[in-house]
């Protein structure tokens, strides 16, 4: 398993760009990105490696983006 910095460095662009595509706002995308990585780091011990870390981060980003957009309404 990669360390936290490696995980962030490998996935930051994917997470940010996906969040930006959902939010269409740089500041919101940055906030979503921060939420995603907090979630990843808090739950990494539960990652079962049934998928790749990239897939897991992608799914978390979609969920956090949708939650963020719902909360803004």
Residue frames as qw, qx, qy, qz and C-alpha x, y, z in Angstrom:
[[0.000, 0.890, 0.456, 0.000, 0.00, 0.00, 0.00],
 [0.372, 0.548, -0.027, 0.748, 1.27, 3.45, -0.89],
 [0.267, -0.351, -0.488, 0.753, 1.82, 6.04, 1.79],
 [0.140, 0.786, 0.485, -0.358, -0.54, 8.98, 2.13],
 [0.015, 0.697, -0.261, -0.667, 1.60, 11.42, 0.12],
 [0.130, -0.121, 0.839, 0.515, 1.92, 8.93, -2.76],
 [0.183, 0.550, 0.814, -0.021, -1.84, 8.35, -2.80],
 [0.102, 0.832, 0.218, -0.500, -2.45, 12.10, -2.91],
 [0.063, -0.572, 0.497, 0.649, 0.18, 12.73, -5.59],
 [0.180, 0.045, 0.903, 0.388, -1.10, 9.90, -7.81],
 [0.052, 0.560, 0.818, 0.120, -4.80, 10.81, -7.62],
 [0.053, -0.546, -0.276, 0.789, -5.06, 14.55, -6.98],
 [0.137, 0.225, -0.432, -0.863, -5.54, 15.49, -10.65],
 [0.227, -0.272, -0.878, -0.321, -8.16, 12.81, -11.27],
 [0.188, -0.570, -0.703, 0.382, -10.11, 13.77, -8.14],
 [0.023, -0.500, -0.088, 0.861, -9.91, 17.52, -8.76],
 [0.158, 0.124, -0.571, -0.796, -10.84, 17.32, -12.45],
 [0.233, -0.378, -0.877, -0.185, -13.76, 15.00, -11.76],
 [0.155, -0.602, -0.553, 0.555, -14.99, 17.26, -8.94],
 [0.019, 0.392, -0.161, -0.906, -14.63, 20.26, -11.26],
 [0.162, -0.111, -0.760, -0.620, -16.68, 18.53, -13.94],
 [0.242, -0.556, -0.793, 0.053, -19.51, 18.05, -11.46],
 [0.223, -0.687, -0.389, 0.571, -19.33, 21.42, -9.70],
 [0.418, 0.684, 0.287, 0.524, -18.21, 23.67, -12.59],
 [0.208, -0.941, 0.088, -0.254, -16.61, 25.89, -9.94],
 [0.537, 0.464, -0.574, 0.409, -12.92, 25.90, -8.94],
 [0.220, -0.448, 0.557, -0.664, -13.50, 26.68, -5.27],
 [0.859, -0.122, 0.173, -0.465, -16.18, 24.01, -4.94],
 [0.884, 0.304, -0.353, 0.045, -13.94, 21.49, -6.71],
 [0.268, 0.498, -0.631, 0.531, -11.14, 22.29, -4.28],
 [0.522, -0.328, 0.461, -0.639, -13.47, 21.76, -1.33],
 [0.953, 0.072, -0.033, -0.291, -14.75, 18.47, -2.74],
 [0.686, 0.448, -0.520, 0.241, -11.17, 17.34, -3.40],
 [0.062, -0.467, 0.642, -0.605, -10.26, 18.07, 0.21],
 [0.756, -0.165, 0.309, -0.553, -13.31, 16.11, 1.42],
 [0.918, 0.260, -0.275, -0.122, -12.41, 13.18, -0.82],
 [0.527, 0.433, -0.622, 0.384, -8.86, 12.89, 0.50],
 [0.352, -0.382, 0.562, -0.643, -9.99, 13.25, 4.10],
 [0.894, -0.006, 0.117, -0.432, -12.41, 10.39, 3.46],
 [0.816, 0.374, -0.433, 0.078, -9.73, 8.28, 1.76],
 [0.258, 0.472, -0.665, 0.518, -7.22, 8.79, 4.57],
 [0.520, -0.288, 0.478, -0.646, -9.81, 8.12, 7.29],
 [0.897, 0.086, 0.229, -0.369, -11.02, 4.93, 5.59],
 [0.447, 0.594, -0.653, -0.144, -7.87, 3.54, 3.95],
 [0.233, -0.284, 0.892, -0.264, -7.72, 0.77, 6.58],
 [0.658, 0.271, 0.572, -0.407, -11.09, -0.48, 5.28],
 [0.529, 0.592, -0.396, -0.461, -10.00, -0.54, 1.62],
 [0.860, -0.095, 0.491, -0.102, -10.29, -4.20, 0.61],
 [0.067, -0.507, 0.678, 0.527, -8.40, -3.91, -2.66],
 [0.594, 0.373, 0.712, -0.033, -11.26, -5.55, -4.56],
 [0.491, 0.831, 0.188, 0.182, -10.79, -2.70, -7.01],
 [0.575, 0.273, -0.146, 0.758, -7.90, -0.36, -7.67],
 [0.258, -0.504, -0.360, 0.741, -7.31, 2.61, -5.43],
 [0.015, 0.061, -0.337, -0.939, -7.96, 4.80, -8.47],
 [0.323, -0.396, -0.723, -0.464, -11.42, 3.28, -8.93],
 [0.404, -0.567, -0.622, 0.357, -12.17, 3.70, -5.24],
 [0.195, -0.366, -0.087, 0.906, -11.05, 7.36, -5.31],
 [0.119, -0.137, -0.546, -0.818, -13.14, 7.93, -8.46],
 [0.378, -0.518, -0.739, -0.205, -16.27, 6.53, -6.79],
 [0.362, -0.552, -0.449, 0.603, -15.71, 8.54, -3.60],
 [0.113, -0.176, 0.159, 0.965, -15.27, 11.68, -5.70],
 [0.245, -0.336, -0.636, -0.650, -18.55, 11.12, -7.53],
 [0.439, -0.591, -0.671, 0.088, -20.39, 10.52, -4.25],
 [0.338, -0.476, -0.258, 0.770, -18.83, 13.56, -2.54],
 [0.029, 0.017, 0.348, 0.937, -19.57, 15.72, -5.59],
 [0.326, -0.466, -0.670, -0.477, -23.22, 14.69, -5.66],
 [0.456, -0.597, -0.559, 0.352, -23.54, 15.19, -1.88],
 [0.273, -0.292, -0.048, 0.915, -21.94, 18.62, -2.19],
 [0.113, -0.184, -0.471, -0.855, -24.29, 19.67, -4.97],
 [0.410, -0.562, -0.696, -0.175, -27.33, 18.44, -3.00],
 [0.439, -0.541, -0.427, 0.576, -26.22, 20.40, 0.06],
 [0.178, -0.119, 0.136, 0.967, -25.89, 23.60, -2.00],
 [0.180, -0.426, -0.631, -0.623, -29.52, 23.48, -3.13]]
